[in-house]
Amino acid sequence: MKSPSAHILVTCTKRKRFPPPGRLRLGSVGKGSPNDVAERWVQRLEHTAAPKVRAASLYAGDHWQIAASLPAEATRCGVKARLWVLSAGYGLISGSASIAPYSATFSVGHPDEVRARFSGREGPEALREWWSALSTWPGPESDAPRTIAELARRNPNFPIVVVASPKYLAAVQDDLLQAKSALDDPATLIVVSAGSRGRGPLASNMIDCSARFQSALGGALMSLNARVARGVIEQHPPFPWKVTGFQDLLERLPMTEPVDQPPHRQPVSDADVREYVRNALRENPKARHTTLLRLYRESGYACEQKRFGRLFKEVEQSHAGTK
């Protein structure tokens, strides 16, 4: 008998195991409309000479470690699940896709933030245009679905579990609504997104999770969505997976008040820091080292303040000497 199947979609991470080349940092792309910026960005992705790696091997950090374990947890309860990535730089890709290291994110304030590339554009509509523009590109895999809706159309009886932050959820909202309509049962679209508060057109597909589960599930707040999904799947939800079934099992988990966790940051080399500063100064020559250090740490990287200041001055002086 054939095993039941499902799709698990998780957001990419800013933390990568390999540093991206300067041209594959979105902050180095000029501004314009979402379609214009996406066209220039895709050209860089298609013509890069950077070595390719499997997507599942590129991403790093606590969130990705848990997210990558979800298919194995599904297998333990008799469900064959395929892992997909919601990438701000590549669009929808499978965990086995061969991609180049890159830096693009929906996170606000990051040097490679997607929305910061759009001239005079604000709000989630611009992010949805960006996601739609990326979806028109064939992508790194031949004949692979480039939208969540296409994924649903190809397998309308496969539940789709989406593990996403509110920013990523806003970007893929239209795609998810189309996917919901394409599924045999709309309730098999399950969205895990702490902080989204169950509002908007996807409210009926969201399970009610929040930071109250953090202490019970362990780990950092950044990985809470993935840990909630794993915590439910570990309890063997009945198949076909549905929102109500996931919600019932989630409510059996113990809840506590949120606990502050120290940040988990990835050590970096001096060369990595110099490359980051160099790209940031190209984008904004007046950037202050304190601002760049804060953004760098928020991206998940560790660098002591005095060391960052020293490396910043080295790059700044070199940058001024080339003018």
Disulfide bonds with the S-S distance in Angstrom:
none
